[in-house]
Amino acid sequence: MLSVRSLQKFLDETKEEIPEITNVKMLSSEPRFARIVTEIKKEDIYLIGLLPSAKNKLNNEDNRTKKNSLAFLIITRFNEREGDDHYMSTFDITQPIILKLEERLRRIKGDVNSKCQFSDVDLSTISIMPVENYHQTNGWDLSVIVETKK
């Protein structure tokens, strides 16, 4: 299973690589998100990593892997009183950032020099969907499957 430490390292390195990201959080659940959303300022762009779920993929007894389902959110806060243009601009601002995150995952795929556990990304599983009005935030959700040994 993908380790929490490895996921946090990936999030931190992603923030270093993508300067538009102002804050990084790792969360386990929606109620946790509801608590941190009050910290988000209108100008902040958050990268949120959700703890992975994992399923066994048993090729044979000597070759066991896990399929880790990961989700990343790139979000920013919006204010309903600022109108539709502001509301839609939050998607426009965060879209290039989610695409940079996708590109980062593509570059890591198969990188034997990569120190993170993300080198076995299943690129065919990448899915990007809008996140709309989630606790007064808008942005994008990228989900992907990463295989890890044992």
C-alpha positions in Angstrom: 0.0 0.0 0.0 1.2 3.5 -0.7 2.6 4.9 2.4 1.3 8.1 4.0 4.8 9.4 4.2 5.3 8.8 0.4 2.1 10.6 -0.4 3.0 13.6 1.8 6.4 13.8 0.1 4.7 13.7 -3.3 2.4 16.6 -2.3 5.3 18.7 -0.9 7.4 18.1 -4.0 4.5 19.0 -6.2 4.0 22.3 -4.3 7.7 23.1 -4.9 7.4 22.3 -8.6 4.1 24.1 -9.2 4.5 27.6 -7.8 0.8 28.5 -8.2 0.0 26.1 -5.3 0.1 28.1 -2.1 -0.8 25.3 0.4 -0.8 21.5 0.7 -3.0 19.4 2.9 -3.5 15.6 3.2 -6.9 14.6 4.4 -8.7 11.4 5.2 -12.3 12.5 5.0 -14.9 15.1 4.1 -15.5 16.3 7.7 -11.8 17.0 7.9 -12.0 19.2 4.8 -14.9 21.1 6.3 -12.7 22.0 9.2 -9.8 23.3 7.1 -11.9 25.2 4.6 -12.1 28.2 6.9 -8.3 28.6 6.5 -8.5 29.0 2.7 -8.3 32.6 1.6 -9.8 33.7 -1.8 -6.3 34.0 -3.3 -5.1 30.6 -2.1 -4.7 27.6 -4.3 -4.8 24.4 -2.3 -3.5 21.0 -3.3 -5.4 18.4 -1.3 -4.3 14.8 -1.3 -6.8 12.2 0.0 -5.5 9.1 1.8 -5.5 6.2 -0.7 -7.7 3.2 -0.7 -6.1 -0.1 -1.9 -7.1 -3.4 -3.4 -5.0 -6.5 -3.7 -3.8 -7.6 -7.1 -2.5 -11.1 -6.7 -0.5 -12.2 -9.7 1.0 -15.1 -7.8 2.3 -15.6 -4.3 5.7 -14.1 -5.2 4.3 -11.2 -7.1 1.8 -9.4 -5.0 0.8 -5.8 -5.7 -1.8 -3.3 -4.5 -3.8 -1.0 -6.7 -4.0 2.3 -4.8 -6.8 4.6 -5.7 -5.7 8.2 -5.3 -7.5 11.5 -5.5 -6.0 15.0 -5.6 -8.0 18.3 -5.5 -6.8 21.6 -6.8 -9.2 24.1 -5.3 -9.7 27.8 -4.5 -12.3 29.6 -2.5 -15.1 31.7 -4.1 -17.6 34.2 -2.9 -21.2 33.8 -4.2 -21.7 37.6 -3.9 -19.0 38.3 -6.4 -21.1 36.9 -9.3 -20.9 34.4 -12.0 -17.7 35.8 -13.6 -15.8 35.3 -10.4 -17.4 31.9 -9.8 -16.3 30.6 -13.3 -12.9 32.3 -13.0 -12.1 29.9 -10.2 -12.2 27.0 -12.7 -10.2 29.0 -15.2 -7.5 29.7 -12.6 -7.2 26.1 -11.3 -7.5 24.2 -14.6 -3.9 24.8 -15.8 -2.7 23.7 -12.3 -4.5 20.4 -12.4 -3.0 19.8 -15.9 0.5 20.5 -14.5 -0.2 17.9 -11.8 -1.3 15.4 -14.5 1.9 16.1 -16.4 4.0 15.6 -13.3 2.4 12.1 -12.8 3.1 11.3 -16.5 6.8 12.3 -16.1 7.1 10.1 -13.0 5.7 7.0 -14.7 8.4 4.5 -15.0 11.1 6.8 -13.7 13.6 4.4 -12.1 15.4 7.4 -10.5 12.2 8.5 -8.8 12.4 8.3 -5.0 8.6 8.2 -4.6 6.3 5.2 -4.9 4.5 6.8 -7.8 6.6 5.3 -10.6 3.9 2.7 -11.5 1.1 5.1 -12.3 -1.6 3.6 -14.5 -2.0 6.6 -16.9 -5.1 5.1 -18.5 -6.9 5.6 -15.1 -6.3 9.3 -14.9 -9.6 11.1 -14.6 -10.2 14.9 -14.1 -13.5 16.2 -13.0 -14.7 19.7 -11.8 -15.3 20.3 -8.1 -18.1 22.7 -7.8 -19.2 24.5 -4.6 -17.6 22.0 -2.3 -17.7 24.0 1.0 -17.4 27.2 -1.0 -14.5 26.0 -3.1 -14.3 25.3 -6.8 -11.6 23.6 -8.8 -10.7 20.1 -10.1 -10.4 16.5 -8.9 -7.8 14.2 -10.4 -8.1 10.5 -9.6 -5.6 7.9 -10.6 -4.5 4.3 -9.7 -0.9 3.6 -8.7 0.4 0.1 -8.2 2.8 -0.7 -5.3 4.5 -3.9 -4.4 3.0 -5.7 -1.4 
